[in-house]
Amino acid sequence: MVSKLCILKVLLLPVTTAFVYRSVIPHYCASVLKKTSSSSLPTSSSSTTTDNMSTPRWFQKQISITAPSRGCHLITSDVVNAIKDDLSTINIGMANLFIQHTSASLTINENADPDVRRDMEVALNKIVPASWNRDGTFHHTMEGDDDMPGHVKSSLMGPSLNVPIRNGRLALGTWQGIYLNEHRDQGGWGGGHTRNIVITLQGQS
């Protein structure tokens, strides 16, 4: 004969099961979810790291340099002196130099022996001889024998340079220097050899 206690247990089983599912399990799950979400949140240290990241810096200056004559001229010190205050605030970045002329150019080459600059000019004159202005090779000849050859040399050498910035300095090699190449005897319509160069710095401290 089934005891009254057994009958009571059977009758209470659905009630107990419902209580567990409706009360205990939801509270347990909510607790687990709360712990999981809390552990996935960024810590204060990672937030601080993000806040301390350096904002990119941008600087721009224009300088004017007068070449003493036609030829290749070392201008590294002129460039550095013009940007040294802004340059010193950048640990890693890039410097862009852009010359605003069509018969002058910029390049990087030997900074020690001046014969290199002399030989560069000789080589450019052999690559694009002034005689092409008189033998029918060129049609744009109205501005003188050095004009159209100057345009060609400017495109061959290029109007701009990119130089890396490292620890507040231009990361040039030991024997590298920045050249201003003046390709005209008279410097164009300006009556001289004054050339404008825009220098743009960008990077992080």
N, CA, C and O of each residue as an XYZ file, in Angstrom:
820
protein
N       0.855     -1.189      0.000
C       0.000      0.000      0.000
C       0.895      1.245      0.000
O       1.809      1.366      0.817
N       0.626      2.142     -0.903
C       1.433      3.361     -1.032
C       1.199      4.272      0.159
O       0.062      4.540      0.547
N       2.305      4.742      0.732
C       2.175      5.603      1.909
C       1.718      6.996      1.508
O       1.851      7.416      0.358
N       1.178      7.694      2.493
C       0.730      9.071      2.250
C       1.914      9.968      1.861
O       1.749     10.892      1.065
N       3.124      9.700      2.423
C       4.297     10.506      2.128
C       4.669     10.379      0.661
O       5.008     11.374      0.020
N       4.610      9.155      0.116
C       4.934      8.942     -1.288
C       3.947      9.662     -2.188
O       4.322     10.263     -3.195
N       2.681      9.589     -1.809
C       1.652     10.272     -2.593
C       1.910     11.782     -2.593
O       1.738     12.448     -3.614
N       2.325     12.316     -1.432
C       2.582     13.740     -1.309
C       3.748     14.160     -2.203
O       3.701     15.215     -2.835
N       4.821     13.313     -2.256
C       5.983     13.609     -3.082
C       5.609     13.643     -4.559
O       6.076     14.490     -5.321
N       4.744     12.687     -4.944
C       4.327     12.636     -6.348
C       3.516     13.874     -6.717
O       3.676     14.438     -7.799
N       2.645     14.284     -5.802
C       1.811     15.458     -6.056
C       2.622     16.747     -6.112
O       2.289     17.659     -6.869
N       3.700     16.827     -5.302
C       4.495     18.052     -5.233
C       5.564     18.137     -6.308
O       6.147     19.205     -6.494
N       5.852     17.037     -7.036
C       6.918     17.040     -8.026
C       6.725     18.086     -9.123
O       7.667     18.814     -9.435
N       5.531     18.184     -9.720
C       5.365     19.233    -10.758
C       5.574     20.646    -10.226
O       6.124     21.511    -10.908
N       5.115     20.862     -8.975
C       5.256     22.186     -8.377
C       6.731     22.517     -8.157
O       7.175     23.629     -8.445
N       7.490     21.539     -7.641
C       8.929     21.741     -7.389
C       9.685     21.999     -8.687
O      10.534     22.886     -8.773
N       9.345     21.185     -9.705
C      10.014     21.352    -11.007
C       9.750     22.733    -11.599
O      10.660     23.373    -12.124
N       8.522     23.181    -11.513
C       8.161     24.498    -12.038
C       8.892     25.600    -11.302
O       9.317     26.586    -11.904
N       9.040     25.429     -9.984
C       9.730     26.443     -9.187
C      11.192     26.570     -9.626
O      11.727     27.669     -9.774
N      11.826     25.388     -9.830
C      13.236     25.390    -10.228
C      13.414     26.081    -11.565
O      14.310     26.909    -11.728
N      12.548     25.739    -12.538
C      12.674     26.309    -13.876
C      12.338     27.799    -13.920
O      12.938     28.569    -14.671
N      11.357     28.186    -13.091
C      10.904     29.575    -13.142
C      11.694     30.506    -12.230
O      11.734     31.711    -12.477
N      12.316     29.985    -11.198
C      12.976     30.853    -10.220
C      14.494     30.651    -10.160
O      15.257     31.598    -10.348
N      14.929     29.407     -9.897
C      16.347     29.161     -9.653
C      17.163     29.299    -10.921
O      18.169     30.009    -10.936
N      16.738     28.619    -12.007
C      17.520     28.620    -13.258
C      17.652     30.018    -13.854
O      18.762     30.402    -14.224
N      16.564     30.807    -13.968
C      16.736     32.166    -14.519
C      17.722     33.017    -13.740
O      18.528     33.740    -14.327
N      17.657     32.930    -12.394
C      18.586     33.708    -11.581
C      20.029     33.251    -11.801
O      20.941     34.075    -11.864
N      20.233     31.939    -11.916
C      21.575     31.404    -12.155
C      22.117     31.865    -13.513
O      23.268     32.289    -13.623
N      21.270     31.775    -14.545
C      21.687     32.194    -15.883
C      22.016     33.682    -15.926
O      22.994     34.100    -16.547
N      21.190     34.465    -15.262
C      21.436     35.903    -15.232
C      22.766     36.212    -14.573
O      23.487     37.111    -15.007
N      23.096     35.461    -13.514
C      24.359     35.665    -12.819
C      25.540     35.330    -13.721
O      26.529     36.063    -13.753
N      25.439     34.219    -14.457
C      26.516     33.803    -15.358
C      26.714     34.832    -16.470
O      27.843     35.196    -16.799
N      25.592     35.301    -17.050
C      25.679     36.286    -18.121
C      26.309     37.580    -17.636
O      27.086     38.205    -18.357
N      25.981     37.980    -16.426
C      26.521     39.210    -15.861
C      28.033     39.111    -15.698
O      28.766     40.048    -16.015
N      28.499     37.938    -15.187
C      29.938     37.753    -15.011
C      30.661     37.740    -16.351
O      31.745     38.307    -16.486
N      30.048     37.082    -17.351
C      30.671     36.988    -18.679
C      30.805     38.348    -19.331
O      31.851     38.684    -19.887
N      29.719     39.140    -19.256
C      29.751     40.455    -19.887
C      30.729     41.379    -19.187
O      31.374     42.208    -19.829
N      30.843     41.240    -17.869
C      31.768     42.091    -17.124
C      33.213     41.785    -17.491
O      34.031     42.695    -17.627
N      33.529     40.483    -17.654
C      34.905     40.113    -17.973
C      35.302     40.509    -19.384
O      36.493     40.640    -19.666
N      34.320     40.707    -20.298
C      34.646     41.058    -21.675
C      34.810     42.551    -21.885
O      35.253     42.975    -22.953
N      34.461     43.366    -20.881
C      34.610     44.802    -21.005
C      36.078     45.190    -20.956
O      36.855     44.540    -20.257
N      36.487     46.241    -21.683
C      37.904     46.642    -21.643
C      38.293     47.146    -20.272
O      37.504     47.814    -19.604
N      39.485     46.836    -19.855
C      39.953     47.282    -18.548
C      40.356     48.741    -18.619
O      40.475     49.325    -19.697
N      40.561     49.309    -17.454
C      40.905     50.721    -17.400
C      42.256     50.975    -18.060
O      42.481     52.047    -18.621
N      43.168     49.980    -17.995
C      44.490     50.183    -18.589
C      44.410     50.262    -20.104
O      45.092     51.088    -20.712
N      43.573     49.400    -20.740
C      43.464     49.458    -22.191
C      42.794     50.743    -22.625
O      43.127     51.288    -23.678
N      41.869     51.229    -21.845
C      41.221     52.493    -22.168
C      42.214     53.641    -22.082
O      42.203     54.560    -22.900
N      43.079     53.565    -21.066
C      44.090     54.606    -20.909
C      45.067     54.601    -22.079
O      45.493     55.655    -22.551
N      45.420     53.386    -22.547
C      46.337     53.281    -23.688
C      45.756     53.949    -24.911
O      46.461     54.653    -25.634
N      44.456     53.731    -25.151
C      43.793     54.345    -26.290
C      43.788     55.868    -26.165
O      44.033     56.589    -27.132
N      43.501     56.339    -24.943
C      43.440     57.781    -24.727
C      44.805     58.436    -24.928
O      44.893     59.597    -25.327
N      45.884     57.669    -24.642
C      47.219     58.247    -24.716
C      47.836     58.173    -26.106
O      48.939     58.680    -26.311
N      47.153     57.556    -27.064
C      47.690     57.480    -28.419
C      47.849     58.892    -28.992
O      46.973     59.743    -28.838
N      48.979     59.118    -29.652
C      49.287     60.450    -30.153
C      48.413     60.824    -31.342
O      48.169     60.008    -32.230
N      47.951     62.057    -31.347
C      47.187     62.581    -32.474
C      48.143     62.923    -33.605
O      49.180     63.539    -33.358
N      47.822     62.537    -34.853
C      48.706     62.883    -35.976
C      48.931     64.389    -36.064
O      48.013     65.184    -35.865
N      50.170     64.760    -36.365
C      50.547     66.165    -36.481
C      50.804     66.500    -37.947
O      51.361     65.694    -38.692
N      50.389     67.701    -38.351
C      50.620     68.195    -39.710
C      51.203     69.598    -39.635
O      50.705     70.446    -38.895
N      52.247     69.835    -40.396
C      52.848     71.161    -40.502
C      53.171     71.425    -41.972
O      53.463     70.499    -42.728
N      53.114     72.697    -42.365
C      53.476     73.044    -43.744
C      54.133     74.418    -43.774
O      53.668     75.368    -43.146
N      55.228     74.491    -44.523
C      55.935     75.753    -44.698
C      56.379     75.888    -46.147
O      56.553     74.895    -46.854
N      56.559     77.125    -46.573
C      57.121     77.381    -47.893
C      58.405     78.171    -47.722
O      58.448     79.165    -46.998
N      59.441     77.719    -48.393
C      60.709     78.429    -48.350
C      61.107     78.827    -49.771
O      60.700     78.195    -50.746
N      61.898     79.873    -49.866
C      62.420     80.333    -51.153
C      63.937     80.257    -51.099
O      64.570     80.776    -50.179
N      64.502     79.607    -52.096
C      65.960     79.435    -52.153
C      66.469     79.974    -53.481
O      65.928     79.655    -54.540
N      67.496     80.781    -53.417
C      68.095     81.342    -54.620
C      69.359     80.566    -54.978
O      70.350     80.602    -54.250
N      69.309     79.868    -56.102
C      70.491     79.141    -56.567
C      71.499     80.140    -57.128
O      71.108     81.056    -57.853
N      72.772     79.991    -56.817
C      73.774     80.944    -57.298
C      74.022     80.844    -58.802
O      74.541     81.780    -59.411
N      73.653     79.715    -59.398
C      73.890     79.521    -60.826
C      73.124     78.285    -61.283
O      72.534     77.563    -60.479
N      73.150     78.067    -62.568
C      72.604     76.814    -63.093
C      73.443     75.653    -62.563
O      74.661     75.766    -62.429
N      72.774     74.532    -62.263
C      73.495     73.371    -61.750
C      72.790     72.746    -60.564
O      71.649     73.088    -60.253
N      73.480     71.827    -59.906
C      72.929     71.095    -58.760
C      73.508     71.674    -57.471
O      74.722     71.825    -57.332
N      72.625     71.991    -56.540
C      73.038     72.698    -55.326
C      72.526     71.973    -54.082
O      71.370     71.555    -54.026
N      73.395     71.831    -53.097
C      73.056     71.151    -51.845
C      72.286     72.106    -50.932
O      72.791     73.170    -50.574
N      71.057     71.720    -50.555
C      70.202     72.619    -49.761
C      69.695     71.958    -48.481
O      68.727     72.434    -47.888
N      70.323     70.886    -48.051
C      69.842     70.167    -46.865
C      69.736     71.082    -45.652
O      68.726     71.064    -44.949
N      70.764     71.878    -45.402
C      70.759     72.751    -44.218
C      69.670     73.810    -44.317
O      69.069     74.162    -43.302
N      69.403     74.326    -45.512
C      68.334     75.315    -45.685
C      66.978     74.716    -45.308
O      66.164     75.354    -44.641
N      66.758     73.480    -45.748
C      65.491     72.806    -45.460
C      65.357     72.536    -43.969
O      64.322     72.838    -43.374
N      66.394     71.970    -43.362
C      66.338     71.612    -41.944
C      66.162     72.853    -41.073
O      65.380     72.826    -40.122
N      66.865     73.929    -41.375
C      66.737     75.147    -40.573
C      65.333     75.738    -40.639
O      64.873     76.356    -39.680
N      64.654     75.550    -41.766
C      63.306     76.106    -41.919
C      62.254     75.314    -41.140
O      61.221     75.869    -40.765
N      62.504     74.019    -40.890
C      61.469     73.164    -40.284
C      61.882     72.572    -38.943
O      61.137     71.769    -38.382
N      63.037     72.939    -38.416
C      63.590     72.239    -37.256
C      62.677     72.264    -36.026
O      62.623     71.282    -35.286
N      61.963     73.362    -35.796
C      61.096     73.438    -34.609
C      59.934     72.452    -34.709
O      59.635     71.746    -33.745
N      59.284     72.401    -35.860
C      58.180     71.458    -36.056
C      58.695     70.031    -36.174
O      58.075     69.098    -35.664
N      59.819     69.864    -36.842
C      60.389     68.533    -37.047
C      60.721     67.856    -35.726
O      60.556     66.644    -35.591
N      61.184     68.625    -34.757
C      61.611     68.067    -33.474
C      60.456     67.469    -32.673
O      60.690     66.711    -31.732
N      59.208     67.800    -33.032
C      58.046     67.287    -32.292
C      57.531     65.966    -32.855
O      56.585     65.396    -32.312
N      58.132     65.473    -33.924
C      57.646     64.253    -34.581
C      58.656     63.125    -34.385
O      59.831     63.271    -34.720
N      58.191     62.000    -33.839
C      59.057     60.839    -33.651
C      59.070     59.921    -34.863
O      60.103     59.346    -35.207
N      57.921     59.786    -35.505
C      57.840     58.941    -36.693
C      56.882     59.589    -37.689
O      55.770     59.976    -37.329
N      57.317     59.705    -38.933
C      56.452     60.370    -39.908
C      57.137     60.487    -41.256
O      58.030     59.707    -41.585
N      56.705     61.476    -42.036
C      57.208     61.675    -43.393
C      57.244     63.157    -43.714
O      56.345     63.914    -43.348
N      58.309     63.557    -44.411
C      58.439     64.926    -44.908
C      58.349     64.901    -46.427
O      59.038     64.122    -47.086
N      57.494     65.761    -46.976
C      57.370     65.884    -48.421
C      57.867     67.262    -48.842
O      57.480     68.276    -48.259
N      58.725     67.293    -49.856
C      59.222     68.549    -50.422
C      58.727     68.640    -51.854
O      58.863     67.694    -52.629
N      58.146     69.796    -52.205
C      57.580     69.975    -53.544
C      58.013     71.325    -54.088
O      57.756     72.362    -53.476
N      58.676     71.311    -55.248
C      59.133     72.544    -55.870
C      58.086     73.020    -56.878
O      57.595     72.237    -57.692
N      57.749     74.321    -56.816
C      56.636     74.862    -57.601
C      57.100     75.441    -58.945
O      56.699     76.541    -59.324
N      57.931     74.706    -59.645
C      58.492     75.223    -60.899
C      58.630     74.095    -61.908
O      58.644     72.917    -61.550
N      58.732     74.484    -63.201
C      58.803     73.488    -64.273
C      60.163     73.421    -64.955
O      60.337     72.664    -65.910
N      61.126     74.200    -64.480
C      62.476     74.110    -65.034
C      63.511     74.022    -63.908
O      64.655     74.451    -64.057
N      63.084     73.462    -62.796
C      63.969     73.141    -61.679
C      63.432     71.861    -61.049
O      62.283     71.487    -61.285
N      64.252     71.194    -60.256
C      63.831     69.909    -59.711
C      64.514     69.639    -58.377
O      65.380     70.398    -57.944
N      64.110     68.547    -57.734
C      64.695     68.115    -56.468
C      65.169     66.667    -56.600
O      64.565     65.861    -57.308
N      66.257     66.359    -55.906
C      66.702     64.968    -55.841
C      67.560     64.791    -54.594
O      67.890     65.759    -53.910
N      67.917     63.540    -54.310
C      68.801     63.219    -53.183
C      70.022     62.498    -53.731
O      69.904     61.548    -54.504
N      71.223     62.974    -53.310
C      72.444     62.331    -53.776
C      73.603     62.687    -52.846
O      73.399     63.205    -51.748
N      74.801     62.406    -53.297
C      76.033     62.601    -52.526
C      76.127     63.998    -51.914
O      75.927     65.006    -52.591
N      76.438     64.030    -50.606
C      76.477     65.318    -49.914
C      77.893     65.786    -49.552
O      78.052     66.840    -48.936
N      78.917     65.018    -49.927
C      80.274     65.357    -49.485
C      81.113     65.983    -50.596
O      81.498     67.148    -50.497
N      81.394     65.234    -51.634
C      82.287     65.711    -52.693
C      81.512     66.601    -53.669
O      80.577     66.121    -54.309
N      81.870     67.879    -53.801
C      81.167     68.779    -54.723
C      81.318     68.378    -56.193
O      80.537     68.817    -57.037
N      82.320     67.548    -56.502
C      82.467     67.087    -57.876
C      81.253     66.271    -58.341
O      80.944     66.221    -59.531
N      80.582     65.644    -57.394
C      79.377     64.874    -57.756
C      78.322     65.809    -58.330
O      77.686     65.484    -59.333
N      78.132     66.955    -57.709
C      77.138     67.908    -58.197
C      77.540     68.471    -59.562
O      76.689     68.683    -60.426
N      78.818     68.708    -59.747
C      79.315     69.169    -61.043
C      79.072     68.116    -62.109
O      78.617     68.432    -63.209
N      79.377     66.855    -61.785
C      79.216     65.765    -62.755
C      77.743     65.495    -63.065
O      77.397     65.104    -64.180
N      76.897     65.703    -62.088
C      75.453     65.549    -62.328
C      74.978     66.527    -63.392
O      74.212     66.156    -64.281
N      75.430     67.776    -63.303
C      75.050     68.789    -64.288
C      75.585     68.439    -65.679
O      74.883     68.597    -66.678
N      76.822     67.967    -65.735
C      77.401     67.562    -67.017
C      76.593     66.427    -67.634
O      76.301     66.445    -68.829
N      76.233     65.443    -66.820
C      75.471     64.300    -67.317
C      74.098     64.719    -67.822
O      73.652     64.248    -68.868
N      73.427     65.598    -67.093
C      72.099     66.056    -67.520
C      72.178     66.800    -68.849
O      71.287     66.673    -69.689
N      73.249     67.581    -69.040
C      73.408     68.317    -70.300
C      73.668     67.381    -71.484
O      73.316     67.695    -72.621
N      74.284     66.233    -71.207
C      74.498     65.264    -72.271
C      73.221     64.468    -72.569
O      72.966     64.083    -73.710
N      72.426     64.231    -71.519
C      71.168     63.503    -71.710
C      70.176     64.339    -72.514
O      69.484     63.823    -73.391
N      70.114     65.642    -72.203
C      69.199     66.556    -72.912
C      70.019     67.753    -73.397
O      70.060     68.774    -72.709
N      70.660     67.665    -74.533
C      71.538     68.748    -75.004
C      70.753     69.972    -75.467
O      69.642     69.859    -75.985
N      71.357     71.140    -75.269
C      70.737     72.393    -75.708
C      70.619     72.461    -77.230
O      69.787     73.202    -77.752
N      71.440     71.698    -77.941
C      71.392     71.707    -79.414
C      70.043     71.225    -79.951
O      69.674     71.545    -81.081
N      69.317     70.467    -79.153
C      67.991     70.013    -79.593
C      67.040     71.189    -79.795
O      66.026     71.070    -80.482
N      67.380     72.323    -79.191
C      66.547     73.510    -79.348
C      66.739     74.158    -80.726
O      65.913     74.958    -81.166
N      67.856     73.795    -81.407
C      68.181     74.422    -82.678
C      68.151     73.468    -83.880
O      68.167     73.917    -85.026
N      68.107     72.163    -83.624
C      68.168     71.217    -84.747
C      66.802     70.675    -85.160
O      66.711     69.725    -85.937
N      65.747     71.286    -84.634
C      64.408     70.855    -85.005
C      63.806     69.806    -84.095
O      62.652     69.416    -84.276
N      64.576     69.340    -83.109
C      64.034     68.335    -82.173
C      62.891     68.932    -81.353
O      61.849     68.296    -81.193
N      63.072     70.134    -80.840
C      62.064     70.801    -80.020
C      61.337     71.874    -80.825
O      61.920     72.520    -81.695
N      60.051     72.050    -80.519
C      59.257     73.125    -81.107
C      59.083     74.294    -80.136
O      58.925     75.440    -80.556
N      59.114     73.999    -78.850
C      58.956     75.038    -77.821
C      60.326     75.673    -77.597
O      61.069     75.272    -76.702
N      60.653     76.676    -78.427
C      62.009     77.250    -78.412
C      62.062     78.750    -78.156
O      63.146     79.334    -78.125
N      60.916     79.374    -77.975
C      60.875     80.834    -77.920
C      61.501     81.425    -76.660
O      61.787     82.621    -76.627
N      61.724     80.598    -75.600
C      62.236     81.137    -74.342
C      63.730     80.877    -74.145
O      64.250     81.071    -73.046
N      64.406     80.450    -75.173
C      65.856     80.278    -75.054
C      66.285     78.826    -75.111
O      65.485     77.906    -74.946
N      67.597     78.651    -75.354
C      68.144     77.303    -75.524
C      68.069     76.454    -74.252
O      68.076     75.225    -74.328
N      67.997     77.096    -73.096
C      67.974     76.319    -71.853
C      66.557     76.018    -71.364
O      66.387     75.326    -70.361
N      65.541     76.529    -72.061
C      64.169     76.409    -71.544
C      63.581     75.016    -71.712
O      63.261     74.358    -70.721
N      63.431     74.552    -72.961
C      62.842     73.240    -73.172
C      63.709     72.117    -72.591
O      63.165     71.185    -72.000
N      65.035     72.176    -72.740
C      65.846     71.179    -72.035
C      65.608     71.208    -70.520
O      65.619     70.165    -69.867
N      65.393     72.418    -69.963
C      65.102     72.528    -68.530
C      63.807     71.831    -68.150
O      63.722     71.209    -67.091
N      62.785     71.933    -69.018
C      61.519     71.245    -68.745
C      61.711     69.733    -68.728
O      61.169     69.039    -67.868
N      62.491     69.228    -69.688
C      62.717     67.781    -69.751
C      63.504     67.300    -68.527
O      63.164     66.279    -67.930
N      64.538     68.025    -68.163
C      65.339     67.650    -66.984
C      64.503     67.683    -65.711
O      64.669     66.842    -64.828
N      63.596     68.669    -65.622
C      62.731     68.769    -64.452
C      61.860     67.524    -64.303
O      61.669     67.016    -63.198
N      61.331     67.036    -65.436
C      60.500     65.840    -65.370
C      61.332     64.589    -65.103
O      60.874     63.675    -64.417
N      62.545     64.541    -65.636
C      63.412     63.386    -65.393
C      63.804     63.277    -63.914
O      63.795     62.183    -63.350
N      64.143     64.390    -63.298
C      64.591     64.393    -61.903
C      63.420     64.414    -60.920
O      63.489     63.815    -59.847
N      62.346     65.109    -61.296
C      61.149     65.108    -60.465
C      60.985     66.351    -59.609
O      61.973     66.958    -59.195
N      59.727     66.740    -59.338
C      59.454     67.954    -58.559
C      59.317     67.723    -57.054
O      59.178     68.688    -56.302
N      59.351     66.467    -56.596
C      59.071     66.238    -55.171
C      59.922     65.115    -54.599
O      60.444     64.267    -55.322
N      60.044     65.139    -53.265
C      60.782     64.123    -52.521
C      59.993     63.736    -51.284
O      59.285     64.564    -50.711
N      60.110     62.485    -50.869
C      59.604     62.028    -49.577
C      60.784     61.539    -48.748
O      61.557     60.690    -49.190
N      60.915     62.086    -47.537
C      62.009     61.696    -46.644
C      61.403     61.256    -45.314
O      60.633     62.010    -44.719
N      61.728     60.057    -44.834
C      61.185     59.618    -43.539
C      61.668     60.506    -42.392
O      62.771     61.051    -42.424
N      60.813     60.632    -41.387
C      61.177     61.335    -40.154
C      61.332     60.298    -39.054
O      60.462     59.447    -38.869
N      62.441     60.369    -38.323
C      62.674     59.440    -37.218
C      63.291     60.193    -36.044
O      64.352     60.806    -36.162
N      62.601     60.129    -34.915
C      63.091     60.763    -33.682
C      63.430     62.239    -33.870
O      64.470     62.714    -33.415
N      62.525     62.959    -34.553
C      62.681     64.398    -34.694
C      63.703     64.850    -35.714
O      64.091     66.018    -35.728
N      64.148     63.930    -36.579
C      65.151     64.290    -37.585
C      64.795     63.658    -38.931
O      64.101     62.643    -38.987
N      65.280     64.273    -40.018
C      65.146     63.642    -41.330
C      66.064     62.419    -41.366
O      67.253     62.511    -41.061
N      65.491     61.271    -41.745
C      66.252     60.019    -41.712
C      67.050     59.831    -43.005
O      66.909     58.825    -43.699
N      67.882     60.814    -43.306
C      68.772     60.715    -44.465
C      69.975     59.845    -44.121
O      70.394     59.782    -42.966
N      70.526     59.177    -45.130
C      71.738     58.406    -44.915
C      72.939     59.309    -44.689
O      72.882     60.516    -44.926
N      74.019     58.711    -44.229
C      75.218     59.482    -43.893
C      75.702     60.348    -45.048
O      76.111     61.490    -44.838
N      75.658     59.817    -46.258
C      76.187     60.534    -47.409
C      75.097     61.111    -48.302
O      75.363     61.485    -49.444
N      73.892     61.184    -47.797
C      72.776     61.705    -48.599
C      72.513     63.174    -48.286
O      72.545     63.597    -47.130
N      72.253     63.939    -49.342
C      71.875     65.334    -49.193
C      70.768     65.687    -50.167
O      70.588     65.012    -51.181
N      70.029     66.739    -49.864
C      68.930     67.197    -50.722
C      69.480     68.210    -51.721
O      70.140     69.178    -51.343
N      69.198     67.974    -52.995
C      69.663     68.864    -54.060
C      68.514     69.704    -54.611
O      67.406     69.207    -54.812
N      68.795     70.973    -54.848
C      67.983     71.801    -55.734
C      68.719     71.848    -57.071
O      69.854     72.316    -57.147
N      68.069     71.364    -58.110
C      68.665     71.360    -59.438
C      68.080     72.516    -60.247
O      66.904     72.496    -60.609
N      68.905     73.517    -60.526
C      68.479     74.649    -61.340
C      68.864     74.360    -62.791
O      70.043     74.221    -63.117
N      67.849     74.271    -63.658
C      68.089     73.856    -65.043
C      68.142     75.010    -66.037
O      68.250     74.781    -67.242
N      68.066     76.247    -65.549
C      68.090     77.392    -66.456
C      69.207     78.360    -66.096
O      69.604     78.484    -64.937
N      69.702     79.041    -67.124
C      70.728     80.064    -66.896
C      70.125     81.324    -66.258
O      70.779     82.006    -65.469
N      68.885     81.617    -66.610
C      68.234     82.833    -66.121
C      67.112     82.550    -65.127
O      66.475     83.489    -64.650
N      66.853     81.293    -64.801
C      65.825     80.984    -63.807
C      64.413     81.279    -64.261
O      63.536     81.531    -63.435
N      64.180     81.250    -65.560
C      62.824     81.477    -66.055
C      62.490     82.960    -66.150
O      63.377     83.811    -66.219
N      61.165     83.254    -66.153
C      60.711     84.637    -66.310
C      61.050     85.502    -65.108
O      60.959     86.727    -65.188
N      61.441     84.887    -63.988
C      61.700     85.661    -62.777
C      62.966     86.482    -62.810
O      63.165     87.334    -61.944
N      63.838     86.251    -63.792
C      65.067     87.035    -63.897
C      66.140     86.605    -62.928
O      67.145     87.302    -62.781
N      65.960     85.466    -62.252
C      66.969     84.974    -61.313
C      66.792     83.486    -61.109
O      66.241     82.791    -61.963
N      67.264     83.001    -59.968
C      67.188     81.573    -59.691
C      66.444     81.298    -58.388
O      66.692     80.276    -57.746
N      65.550     82.176    -57.988
C      64.799     81.960    -56.751
C      63.691     80.946    -56.996
O      62.861     81.122    -57.888
N      63.685     79.877    -56.195
C      62.718     78.796    -56.351
C      61.957     78.581    -55.042
O      62.539     78.588    -53.957
N      60.647     78.391    -55.171
C      59.788     78.161    -54.011
C      59.589     76.664    -53.791
O      59.289     75.916    -54.721
N      59.763     76.248    -52.541
C      59.613     74.838    -52.180
C      58.628     74.744    -51.005
O      58.817     75.386    -49.972
N      57.586     73.940    -51.182
C      56.600     73.692    -50.121
C      57.018     72.426    -49.373
O      57.232     71.372    -49.972
N      57.129     72.556    -48.058
C      57.538     71.417    -47.208
C      56.362     71.044    -46.315
O      55.866     71.877    -45.557
N      55.920     69.805    -46.403
C      54.818     69.310    -45.584
C      55.322     68.186    -44.678
O      55.916     67.215    -45.146
N      55.075     68.334    -43.380
C      55.455     67.321    -42.405
C      54.207     66.681    -41.826
O      53.233     67.369    -41.522
N      54.237     65.371    -41.673
C      53.126     64.685    -41.007
C      53.687     63.488    -40.246
O      54.598     62.804    -40.711
N      53.114     63.249    -39.053
C      53.588     62.129    -38.241
C      53.033     62.187    -36.845
O      52.085     62.923    -36.572
N      53.633     61.399    -35.944
C      53.184     61.324    -34.558
C      54.366     61.531    -33.626
O      55.513     61.222    -33.950
N      54.040     62.062    -32.461
C      55.096     62.299    -31.459
C      55.249     61.079    -30.563
O      56.083     61.077    -29.658
